Amino acid sequence: YPLQHEEWLRISKELQSSERNVLYYLKTLDPEEKGLRLSASIIADDLSTPKKKVHCSTVSRALKVLNEKGLLPEWYKNYFANCNPKNNIEATIRDRMK
């Protein structure tokens, strides 16, 4: 999706960096908003670096803020609340690939 300068400017002023990171992670991973089934822990793992770990609770809080501000489609709520990836197929596959 083509990010517009005005959108980036507004978002950079309204959101904290963790919220911005989660928002743009989702928008670039699913630009047409067709639907994702990821837990907050998967998002946290993807956003983490060797020098800085992003915690699942940080992602969960960011998702809550994004949802409250109307920046996420309604159906996103149901897929991200879980910080426990045990029942998440993607997490299982990732763990096996490590």
N, CA, C and O atoms as a GROMACS GRO file, in nm:
protein
  392
    1TYR      N    1   0.085  -0.117   0.000
    1TYR     CA    2   0.000   0.000   0.000
    1TYR      C    3   0.089   0.122   0.000
    1TYR      O    4   0.186   0.128   0.075
    2PRO      N    5   0.058   0.219  -0.081
    2PRO     CA    6   0.145   0.337  -0.088
    2PRO      C    7   0.123   0.431   0.031
    2PRO      O    8   0.018   0.494   0.044
    3LEU      N    9   0.221   0.438   0.115
    3LEU     CA   10   0.214   0.524   0.232
    3LEU      C   11   0.222   0.669   0.188
    3LEU      O   12   0.312   0.708   0.113
    4GLN      N   13   0.128   0.748   0.234
    4GLN     CA   14   0.124   0.890   0.202
    4GLN      C   15   0.198   0.970   0.309
    4GLN      O   16   0.196   0.934   0.427
    5HIS      N   17   0.263   1.076   0.267
    5HIS     CA   18   0.341   1.157   0.361
    5HIS      C   19   0.254   1.210   0.476
    5HIS      O   20   0.295   1.208   0.592
    6GLU      N   21   0.134   1.255   0.443
    6GLU     CA   22   0.044   1.309   0.546
    6GLU      C   23   0.009   1.203   0.649
    6GLU      O   24   0.002   1.232   0.768
    7GLU      N   25  -0.012   1.080   0.603
    7GLU     CA   26  -0.044   0.971   0.695
    7GLU      C   27   0.075   0.944   0.787
    7GLU      O   28   0.059   0.933   0.909
    8TRP      N   29   0.194   0.935   0.728
    8TRP     CA   30   0.313   0.910   0.808
    8TRP      C   31   0.333   1.020   0.912
    8TRP      O   32   0.364   0.992   1.028
    9LEU      N   33   0.316   1.144   0.871
    9LEU     CA   34   0.334   1.258   0.961
    9LEU      C   35   0.234   1.253   1.076
    9LEU      O   36   0.272   1.273   1.192
   10ARG      N   37   0.108   1.228   1.044
   10ARG     CA   38   0.004   1.219   1.148
   10ARG      C   39   0.034   1.106   1.246
   10ARG      O   40   0.027   1.124   1.367
   11ILE      N   41   0.068   0.989   1.192
   11ILE     CA   42   0.096   0.873   1.275
   11ILE      C   43   0.219   0.897   1.362
   11ILE      O   44   0.220   0.859   1.479
   12SER      N   45   0.321   0.959   1.306
   12SER     CA   46   0.443   0.983   1.384
   12SER      C   47   0.419   1.078   1.501
   12SER      O   48   0.490   1.073   1.601
   13LYS      N   49   0.320   1.164   1.488
   13LYS     CA   50   0.287   1.257   1.596
   13LYS      C   51   0.192   1.195   1.698
   13LYS      O   52   0.200   1.226   1.817
   14GLU      N   53   0.102   1.108   1.653
   14GLU     CA   54  -0.001   1.052   1.740
   14GLU      C   55   0.043   0.930   1.820
   14GLU      O   56  -0.006   0.908   1.931
   15LEU      N   57   0.135   0.852   1.765
   15LEU     CA   58   0.167   0.723   1.826
   15LEU      C   59   0.307   0.718   1.884
   15LEU      O   60   0.398   0.787   1.838
   16GLN      N   61   0.322   0.634   1.985
   16GLN     CA   62   0.454   0.604   2.038
   16GLN      C   63   0.525   0.511   1.940
   16GLN      O   64   0.461   0.451   1.853
   17SER      N   65   0.655   0.499   1.953
   17SER     CA   66   0.732   0.419   1.857
   17SER      C   67   0.688   0.273   1.853
   17SER      O   68   0.683   0.215   1.745
   18SER      N   69   0.656   0.214   1.965
   18SER     CA   70   0.612   0.074   1.965
   18SER      C   71   0.480   0.058   1.891
   18SER      O   72   0.459  -0.039   1.819
   19GLU      N   73   0.391   0.153   1.909
   19GLU     CA   74   0.262   0.150   1.839
   19GLU      C   75   0.281   0.168   1.689
   19GLU      O   76   0.217   0.100   1.609
   20ARG      N   77   0.368   0.259   1.652
   20ARG     CA   78   0.400   0.282   1.510
   20ARG      C   79   0.460   0.157   1.447
   20ARG      O   80   0.424   0.118   1.336
   21ASN      N   81   0.553   0.095   1.519
   21ASN     CA   82   0.617  -0.026   1.466
   21ASN      C   83   0.516  -0.137   1.441
   21ASN      O   84   0.521  -0.204   1.338
   22VAL      N   85   0.425  -0.156   1.534
   22VAL     CA   86   0.323  -0.260   1.518
   22VAL      C   87   0.229  -0.225   1.403
   22VAL      O   88   0.195  -0.311   1.322
   23LEU      N   89   0.188  -0.100   1.395
   23LEU     CA   90   0.098  -0.059   1.288
   23LEU      C   91   0.161  -0.083   1.151
   23LEU      O   92   0.097  -0.142   1.063
   24TYR      N   93   0.283  -0.038   1.133
   24TYR     CA   94   0.346  -0.053   1.002
   24TYR      C   95   0.387  -0.197   0.974
   24TYR      O   96   0.392  -0.239   0.859
   25TYR      N   97   0.414  -0.273   1.077
   25TYR     CA   98   0.437  -0.417   1.061
   25TYR      C   99   0.313  -0.480   0.997
   25TYR      O  100   0.323  -0.554   0.899
   26LEU      N  101   0.197  -0.451   1.054
   26LEU     CA  102   0.072  -0.509   1.004
   26LEU      C  103   0.037  -0.457   0.865
   26LEU      O  104  -0.005  -0.534   0.778
   27LYS      N  105   0.053  -0.328   0.845
   27LYS     CA  106   0.018  -0.269   0.716
   27LYS      C  107   0.108  -0.318   0.603
   27LYS      O  108   0.062  -0.333   0.489
   28THR      N  109   0.234  -0.344   0.633
   28THR     CA  110   0.322  -0.394   0.527
   28THR      C  111   0.310  -0.544   0.508
   28THR      O  112   0.333  -0.594   0.398
   29LEU      N  113   0.274  -0.614   0.613
   29LEU     CA  114   0.256  -0.759   0.602
   29LEU      C  115   0.124  -0.793   0.533
   29LEU      O  116   0.115  -0.893   0.462
   30ASP      N  117   0.024  -0.711   0.554
   30ASP     CA  118  -0.109  -0.735   0.498
   30ASP      C  119  -0.166  -0.603   0.444
   30ASP      O  120  -0.262  -0.549   0.499
   31PRO      N  121  -0.106  -0.550   0.336
   31PRO     CA  122  -0.144  -0.417   0.288
   31PRO      C  123  -0.289  -0.405   0.241
   31PRO      O  124  -0.347  -0.297   0.247
   32GLU      N  125  -0.346  -0.513   0.195
   32GLU     CA  126  -0.485  -0.509   0.147
   32GLU      C  127  -0.584  -0.548   0.257
   32GLU      O  128  -0.704  -0.558   0.232
   33GLU      N  129  -0.532  -0.571   0.377
   33GLU     CA  130  -0.614  -0.607   0.493
   33GLU      C  131  -0.706  -0.725   0.463
   33GLU      O  132  -0.826  -0.721   0.491
   34LYS      N  133  -0.647  -0.829   0.407
   34LYS     CA  134  -0.723  -0.950   0.376
   34LYS      C  135  -0.739  -1.040   0.498
   34LYS      O  136  -0.828  -1.124   0.503
   35GLY      N  137  -0.653  -1.022   0.594
   35GLY     CA  138  -0.665  -1.099   0.717
   35GLY      C  139  -0.538  -1.170   0.757
   35GLY      O  140  -0.473  -1.235   0.674
   36LEU      N  141  -0.503  -1.159   0.882
   36LEU     CA  142  -0.388  -1.225   0.939
   36LEU      C  143  -0.431  -1.303   1.061
   36LEU      O  144  -0.526  -1.265   1.130
   37ARG      N  145  -0.361  -1.410   1.088
   37ARG     CA  146  -0.385  -1.486   1.210
   37ARG      C  147  -0.251  -1.501   1.281
   37ARG      O  148  -0.184  -1.604   1.272
   38LEU      N  149  -0.215  -1.398   1.352
   38LEU     CA  150  -0.090  -1.396   1.426
   38LEU      C  151  -0.119  -1.363   1.571
   38LEU      O  152  -0.210  -1.286   1.601
   39SER      N  153  -0.041  -1.421   1.658
   39SER     CA  154  -0.052  -1.382   1.799
   39SER      C  155   0.041  -1.263   1.823
   39SER      O  156   0.131  -1.235   1.744
   40ALA      N  157   0.018  -1.196   1.933
   40ALA     CA  158   0.105  -1.084   1.970
   40ALA      C  159   0.247  -1.132   1.991
   40ALA      O  160   0.342  -1.057   1.967
   41SER      N  161   0.264  -1.255   2.035
   41SER     CA  162   0.399  -1.307   2.057
   41SER      C  163   0.475  -1.324   1.926
   41SER      O  164   0.597  -1.304   1.924
   42ILE      N  165   0.408  -1.361   1.819
   42ILE     CA  166   0.473  -1.373   1.688
   42ILE      C  167   0.517  -1.235   1.641
   42ILE      O  168   0.629  -1.219   1.592
   43ILE      N  169   0.431  -1.138   1.656
   43ILE     CA  170   0.465  -1.001   1.616
   43ILE      C  171   0.585  -0.952   1.698
   43ILE      O  172   0.678  -0.893   1.643
   44ALA      N  173   0.582  -0.978   1.829
   44ALA     CA  174   0.693  -0.938   1.915
   44ALA      C  175   0.823  -1.003   1.871
   44ALA      O  176   0.927  -0.937   1.866
   45ASP      N  177   0.819  -1.131   1.841
   45ASP     CA  178   0.940  -1.201   1.794
   45ASP      C  179   0.992  -1.138   1.665
   45ASP      O  180   1.113  -1.118   1.650
   46ASP      N  181   0.903  -1.109   1.573
   46ASP     CA  182   0.944  -1.050   1.445
   46ASP      C  183   1.004  -0.911   1.462
   46ASP      O  184   1.096  -0.874   1.390
   47LEU      N  185   0.953  -0.834   1.557
   47LEU     CA  186   1.002  -0.698   1.578
   47LEU      C  187   1.127  -0.692   1.666
   47LEU      O  188   1.192  -0.588   1.674
   48SER      N  189   1.159  -0.801   1.730
   48SER     CA  190   1.277  -0.806   1.816
   48SER      C  191   1.405  -0.813   1.734
   48SER      O  192   1.407  -0.863   1.621
   49THR      N  193   1.510  -0.762   1.792
   49THR     CA  194   1.644  -0.770   1.732
   49THR      C  195   1.736  -0.836   1.836
   49THR      O  196   1.699  -0.848   1.952
   50PRO      N  197   1.854  -0.877   1.793
   50PRO     CA  198   1.947  -0.935   1.892
   50PRO      C  199   1.980  -0.838   2.007
   50PRO      O  200   2.009  -0.882   2.119
   51LYS      N  201   1.975  -0.709   1.980
   51LYS     CA  202   2.008  -0.610   2.083
   51LYS      C  203   1.887  -0.561   2.162
   51LYS      O  204   1.902  -0.507   2.272
   52LYS      N  205   1.767  -0.579   2.106
   52LYS     CA  206   1.649  -0.528   2.175
   52LYS      C  207   1.531  -0.622   2.157
   52LYS      O  208   1.482  -0.644   2.046
   53LYS      N  209   1.487  -0.678   2.270
   53LYS     CA  210   1.373  -0.769   2.266
   53LYS      C  211   1.245  -0.689   2.281
   53LYS      O  212   1.233  -0.604   2.369
   54VAL      N  213   1.150  -0.717   2.194
   54VAL     CA  214   1.017  -0.658   2.206
   54VAL      C  215   0.929  -0.761   2.278
   54VAL      O  216   0.920  -0.876   2.234
   55HIS      N  217   0.866  -0.721   2.385
   55HIS     CA  218   0.785  -0.813   2.464
   55HIS      C  219   0.643  -0.821   2.411
   55HIS      O  220   0.588  -0.726   2.356
   56CYS      N  221   0.585  -0.936   2.430
   56CYS     CA  222   0.448  -0.959   2.387
   56CYS      C  223   0.352  -0.858   2.449
   56CYS      O  224   0.259  -0.811   2.384
   57SER      N  225   0.374  -0.825   2.575
   57SER     CA  226   0.286  -0.729   2.642
   57SER      C  227   0.294  -0.592   2.577
   57SER      O  228   0.194  -0.519   2.573
   58THR      N  229   0.411  -0.555   2.526
   58THR     CA  230   0.427  -0.428   2.455
   58THR      C  231   0.342  -0.428   2.328
   58THR      O  232   0.275  -0.330   2.298
   59VAL      N  233   0.347  -0.538   2.255
   59VAL     CA  234   0.267  -0.551   2.132
   59VAL      C  235   0.119  -0.549   2.166
   59VAL      O  236   0.041  -0.483   2.098
   60SER      N  237   0.080  -0.620   2.270
   60SER     CA  238  -0.061  -0.622   2.311
   60SER      C  239  -0.112  -0.483   2.345
   60SER      O  240  -0.222  -0.444   2.304
   61ARG      N  241  -0.031  -0.408   2.420
   61ARG     CA  242  -0.071  -0.269   2.454
   61ARG      C  243  -0.080  -0.183   2.328
   61ARG      O  244  -0.174  -0.105   2.313
   62ALA      N  245   0.016  -0.199   2.238
   62ALA     CA  246   0.014  -0.122   2.114
   62ALA      C  247  -0.110  -0.155   2.032
   62ALA      O  248  -0.174  -0.065   1.978
   63LEU      N  249  -0.145  -0.282   2.023
   63LEU     CA  250  -0.264  -0.322   1.949
   63LEU      C  251  -0.391  -0.264   2.010
   63LEU      O  252  -0.483  -0.224   1.938
   64LYS      N  253  -0.394  -0.258   2.142
   64LYS     CA  254  -0.510  -0.201   2.210
   64LYS      C  255  -0.524  -0.053   2.173
   64LYS      O  256  -0.634  -0.006   2.143
   65VAL      N  257  -0.415   0.020   2.177
   65VAL     CA  258  -0.417   0.163   2.142
   65VAL      C  259  -0.457   0.182   1.996
   65VAL      O  260  -0.542   0.265   1.964
   66LEU      N  261  -0.397   0.103   1.907
   66LEU     CA  262  -0.430   0.114   1.764
   66LEU      C  263  -0.577   0.086   1.740
   66LEU      O  264  -0.641   0.154   1.659
   67ASN      N  265  -0.630  -0.012   1.809
   67ASN     CA  266  -0.771  -0.044   1.794
   67ASN      C  267  -0.859   0.069   1.849
   67ASN      O  268  -0.958   0.107   1.785
   68GLU      N  269  -0.824   0.123   1.966
   68GLU     CA  270  -0.900   0.233   2.025
   68GLU      C  271  -0.901   0.357   1.936
   68GLU      O  272  -0.999   0.431   1.934
   69LYS      N  273  -0.792   0.379   1.864
   69LYS     CA  274  -0.782   0.495   1.775
   69LYS      C  275  -0.842   0.468   1.638
   69LYS      O  276  -0.839   0.555   1.550
   70GLY      N  277  -0.896   0.348   1.619
   70GLY     CA  278  -0.960   0.315   1.492
   70GLY      C  279  -0.863   0.292   1.378
   70GLY      O  280  -0.899   0.307   1.261
   71LEU      N  281  -0.739   0.255   1.410
   71LEU     CA  282  -0.638   0.234   1.308
   71LEU      C  283  -0.629   0.089   1.260
   71LEU      O  284  -0.553   0.057   1.169
   72LEU      N  285  -0.708   0.002   1.323
   72LEU     CA  286  -0.712  -0.139   1.282
   72LEU      C  287  -0.853  -0.175   1.239
   72LEU      O  288  -0.950  -0.127   1.298
   73PRO      N  289  -0.865  -0.259   1.137
   73PRO     CA  290  -0.999  -0.308   1.102
   73PRO      C  291  -1.059  -0.385   1.219
   73PRO      O  292  -0.986  -0.440   1.301
   74GLU      N  293  -1.188  -0.389   1.226
   74GLU     CA  294  -1.260  -0.454   1.337
   74GLU      C  295  -1.217  -0.599   1.359
   74GLU      O  296  -1.202  -0.642   1.474
   75TRP      N  297  -1.198  -0.673   1.253
   75TRP     CA  298  -1.168  -0.816   1.269
   75TRP      C  299  -1.028  -0.843   1.321
   75TRP      O  300  -1.001  -0.956   1.362
   76TYR      N  301  -0.938  -0.745   1.321
   76TYR     CA  302  -0.803  -0.768   1.373
   76TYR      C  303  -0.803  -0.803   1.522
   76TYR      O  304  -0.720  -0.881   1.567
   77LYS      N  305  -0.895  -0.745   1.597
   77LYS     CA  306  -0.897  -0.763   1.743
   77LYS      C  307  -0.887  -0.909   1.785
   77LYS      O  308  -0.813  -0.942   1.878
   78ASN      N  309  -0.961  -0.993   1.719
   78ASN     CA  310  -0.972  -1.131   1.762
   78ASN      C  311  -0.845  -1.213   1.742
   78ASN      O  312  -0.830  -1.318   1.804
   79TYR      N  313  -0.757  -1.169   1.660
   79TYR     CA  314  -0.642  -1.250   1.625
   79TYR      C  315  -0.515  -1.217   1.700
   79TYR      O  316  -0.421  -1.297   1.698
   80PHE      N  317  -0.508  -1.103   1.765
   80PHE     CA  318  -0.381  -1.061   1.821
   80PHE      C  319  -0.374  -1.062   1.974
   80PHE      O  320  -0.266  -1.045   2.030
   81ALA      N  321  -0.484  -1.083   2.039
   81ALA     CA  322  -0.485  -1.070   2.184
   81ALA      C  323  -0.397  -1.172   2.254
   81ALA      O  324  -0.346  -1.146   2.363
   82ASN      N  325  -0.378  -1.288   2.194
   82ASN     CA  326  -0.309  -1.397   2.260
   82ASN      C  327  -0.158  -1.377   2.263
   82ASN      O  328  -0.095  -1.362   2.158
   83CYS      N  329  -0.102  -1.377   2.382
   83CYS     CA  330   0.044  -1.370   2.395
   83CYS      C  331   0.104  -1.509   2.403
   83CYS      O  332   0.226  -1.522   2.408
   84ASN      N  333   0.024  -1.610   2.404
   84ASN     CA  334   0.073  -1.746   2.413
   84ASN      C  335   0.058  -1.813   2.276
   84ASN      O  336  -0.054  -1.842   2.234
   85PRO      N  337   0.170  -1.838   2.207
   85PRO     CA  338   0.161  -1.894   2.072
   85PRO      C  339   0.144  -2.045   2.067
   85PRO      O  340   0.155  -2.103   1.959
   86LYS      N  341   0.117  -2.111   2.179
   86LYS     CA  342   0.110  -2.258   2.180
   86LYS      C  343   0.007  -2.312   2.083
   86LYS      O  344   0.029  -2.418   2.023
   87ASN      N  345  -0.103  -2.243   2.067
   87ASN     CA  346  -0.207  -2.289   1.975
   87ASN      C  347  -0.198  -2.222   1.839
   87ASN      O  348  -0.291  -2.233   1.758
   88ASN      N  349  -0.090  -2.155   1.813
   88ASN     CA  350  -0.073  -2.082   1.689
   88ASN      C  351   0.010  -2.167   1.593
   88ASN      O  352   0.125  -2.200   1.624
   89ILE      N  353  -0.044  -2.201   1.479
   89ILE     CA  354   0.023  -2.288   1.383
   89ILE      C  355   0.152  -2.224   1.334
   89ILE      O  356   0.254  -2.293   1.321
   90GLU      N  357   0.150  -2.095   1.307
   90GLU     CA  358   0.270  -2.028   1.259
   90GLU      C  359   0.383  -2.038   1.361
   90GLU      O  360   0.498  -2.060   1.324
   91ALA      N  361   0.351  -2.023   1.488
   91ALA     CA  362   0.454  -2.033   1.592
   91ALA      C  363   0.512  -2.173   1.596
   91ALA      O  364   0.633  -2.190   1.613
   92THR      N  365   0.429  -2.272   1.580
   92THR     CA  366   0.475  -2.411   1.578
   92THR      C  367   0.572  -2.434   1.463
   92THR      O  368   0.677  -2.495   1.481
   93ILE      N  369   0.537  -2.386   1.347
   93ILE     CA  370   0.622  -2.402   1.230
   93ILE      C  371   0.754  -2.329   1.250
   93ILE      O  372   0.860  -2.383   1.218
   94ARG      N  373   0.749  -2.207   1.302
   94ARG     CA  374   0.871  -2.130   1.327
   94ARG      C  375   0.962  -2.201   1.425
   94ARG      O  376   1.083  -2.207   1.405
   95ASP      N  377   0.903  -2.256   1.531
   95ASP     CA  378   0.982  -2.326   1.631
   95ASP      C  379   1.052  -2.448   1.570
   95ASP      O  380   1.167  -2.476   1.604
   96ARG      N  381   0.985  -2.518   1.484
   96ARG     CA  382   1.044  -2.635   1.420
   96ARG      C  383   1.154  -2.599   1.323
   96ARG      O  384   1.245  -2.679   1.300
   97MET      N  385   1.148  -2.478   1.266
   97MET     CA  386   1.248  -2.436   1.169
   97MET      C  387   1.376  -2.384   1.236
   97MET      O  388   1.479  -2.372   1.171
   98LYS      N  389   1.369  -2.355   1.366
   98LYS     CA  390   1.486  -2.299   1.436
   98LYS      C  391   1.596  -2.402   1.449
   98LYS      O  392   1.701  -2.374   1.505
   0.00000   0.00000   0.00000
